[in-house]
Amino acid sequence: MSPIDDSYRPADVFDSARRTAQQHADGHTCFNCTDSTTCTQYGWAVDELPRYPGGRDVLRKLKIPVPVEVPSEEGQQR
């Protein structure tokens, strides 16, 4: 197991996404960007947060639109 594998805990991923979203919501930039419209880290954070309990609340508090979930085709009957 590599050090990267050791740090992949759901709480760490959530915290990283939350911090990235906060940074952009405050009008600043994160370590990965120059603005919030083209930052791939910000896009990842906005997509990632709704997957966690409380993630949608974080987005709402930051006044970031919550992404609409698109149902997947897996498991749907034909």
C-alpha positions in Angstrom: 0.0 0.0 0.0 1.4 3.4 -0.9 1.1 6.6 1.2 -1.6 7.8 -1.2 -3.7 4.7 -0.6 -3.4 5.3 3.2 -4.8 8.8 2.9 -7.9 7.9 0.8 -10.4 8.0 3.6 -13.9 9.2 3.0 -13.5 11.9 5.7 -10.3 13.2 4.0 -12.0 13.3 0.5 -15.0 15.1 2.0 -12.8 17.6 3.8 -10.8 18.3 0.6 -13.9 18.9 -1.4 -15.4 21.1 1.3 -12.3 23.2 1.6 -12.1 23.6 -2.2 -15.7 24.7 -2.4 -15.3 27.1 0.5 -12.2 28.7 -1.1 -14.1 29.3 -4.4 -17.3 30.5 -2.7 -15.3 33.2 -0.9 -14.1 34.5 -4.3 -10.6 33.2 -3.9 -8.8 30.5 -5.9 -7.5 27.1 -4.8 -4.0 25.7 -5.3 -5.1 24.3 -8.7 -6.6 27.3 -10.5 -6.9 30.9 -11.5 -10.7 31.2 -11.4 -13.7 29.1 -10.4 -15.1 28.8 -14.0 -12.3 26.7 -15.3 -10.9 25.0 -12.2 -11.1 21.2 -12.5 -10.6 20.8 -8.7 -13.6 23.0 -8.1 -15.7 21.0 -10.5 -14.6 17.8 -8.8 -15.5 19.3 -5.4 -19.0 20.3 -6.5 -19.6 16.8 -8.0 -18.1 15.0 -4.9 -19.8 16.8 -2.1 -23.4 15.5 -2.7 -22.1 12.0 -2.3 -21.5 12.5 1.4 -23.9 13.1 4.3 -24.0 16.8 4.8 -22.4 17.6 1.5 -25.5 19.1 0.0 -25.8 21.3 3.2 -22.3 22.5 2.6 -23.2 23.5 -1.0 -26.4 25.3 0.1 -24.6 27.2 2.9 -22.0 28.4 0.4 -24.8 29.3 -2.1 -23.4 26.9 -4.7 -26.1 25.2 -6.9 -26.5 21.6 -5.9 -26.0 19.4 -9.0 -29.1 17.5 -10.1 -28.6 13.7 -9.9 -29.2 11.9 -13.2 -30.4 8.4 -12.7 -28.0 5.8 -14.1 -29.1 3.1 -16.5 -27.6 0.4 -14.3 -30.1 -1.8 -12.7 -33.1 -0.4 -14.6 -35.5 -3.0 -16.0 -36.1 -3.1 -19.7 
